[in-house]
């Protein structure tokens, strides 16, 4: 079955269909970012609370919840491909997430196997949706005015490893980056309360989670709508005895204040790591992206001066419409000059409802790929040199897992899960434990070490 194109008109009414009653076994597929993962875990928790059996194997499932992503074209294609493959297997589908929000009832037309399409603002309704599905309905649950915000998530059923978990601190975004469709789907920025976040973090830590990772579309805007701030939240979380590490992701560059940097430095549980996706360095490209123009050399120097032993992570987009060779060389020179500790490079691709698709000056795909490869090769050299400096050092490592060969796999405080370095550790420890490790060998993106003697 070829993944269908999404072109038909979305229906506005629910489509009834006869079906059997009884509790269904629910499988799941999670796609997309950590923010989406929180929604997946919340929906599974609601269904579990309603006494549905959650199964890890899709083969065992009567119905599969697929939480989709549609942030960029490749993510959208992956989501459609996953749905098509499950449909080929004859699986009933609960389609949720960004693809559901974007194409809505059209997915009911394209996939007869879809028993429900649930929007990103209808996460809390998944239990009621399932009851209607089990009574024989096909359901379109779609809130057009995004107001949903999760104010408690003790019901979450965690599918991530036990050493860390993500905690969503806000929904929506007020920025209008020309390449991004998230604000149009998730709505205006809205914060959860400090008290609720702190209580959730405490509960997770009491369950044995070592690291709390704060996520949102723009974590640095946290609190602006409720009379608080990200520094205030970090200070409150730092007082929670059960928490060991606190990390936040997705800082917006013009909101990284001296107060925030000083808070990171002063709070012992907040890791000395700053993740700030900057997207580009050249003012012309940033203006077309509708992003703030930032002096990246000053930005990095200020962060490194304010936070002792900080590591800086960023990401850039190459091939944005209108990016000239001069713009690209500017970005390359900034990377060489700043020497980012962690860096990712993404190839620009059109998103059909994003403003950037309408811009002129499209860059050839072959040129985009070449530029990305060049920058990643440059960053590999920088990363390898920085890792070599760690040989002989003894650092704290959080153990995430034991691999199939019995080797401990962990991370330093300067590494976020799935995107940064890992550390292969010789010695005895259990997942969730923070141990002292002497670094003995390195590669550009990984380290090896042995648990240091007391």
Secondary structure as UniProt FT lines:
FT   STRAND          15..16
FT   STRAND          26..30
FT   HELIX           34..49
FT   TURN            50..51
FT   HELIX           58..60
FT   STRAND          63..68
FT   HELIX           73..88
FT   TURN            89..90
FT   STRAND          92..97
FT   HELIX           98..103
FT   TURN            104..105
FT   HELIX           106..110
FT   TURN            112..113
FT   STRAND          114..118
FT   TURN            120..121
FT   HELIX           123..125
FT   HELIX           126..134
FT   TURN            135..136
FT   STRAND          137..141
FT   TURN            154..155
FT   TURN            162..163
FT   STRAND          164..168
FT   STRAND          170..171
FT   TURN            178..179
FT   HELIX           182..186
FT   STRAND          190..191
FT   HELIX           194..206
FT   TURN            207..208
FT   STRAND          211..215
FT   HELIX           219..221
FT   TURN            222..227
FT   HELIX           230..238
FT   TURN            241..242
FT   STRAND          245..248
FT   HELIX           253..255
FT   HELIX           258..266
FT   TURN            268..269
FT   STRAND          273..275
FT   HELIX           283..289
FT   HELIX           296..306
FT   TURN            308..309
FT   STRAND          311..318
FT   TURN            321..322
FT   HELIX           325..338
FT   STRAND          342..347
FT   TURN            352..353
FT   HELIX           355..358
FT   HELIX           365..388
FT   TURN            389..392
FT   STRAND          394..402
FT   TURN            404..405
FT   STRAND          408..411
FT   TURN            413..414
FT   TURN            417..419
FT   STRAND          422..426
FT   TURN            431..432
FT   STRAND          434..442
FT   STRAND          446..451
//
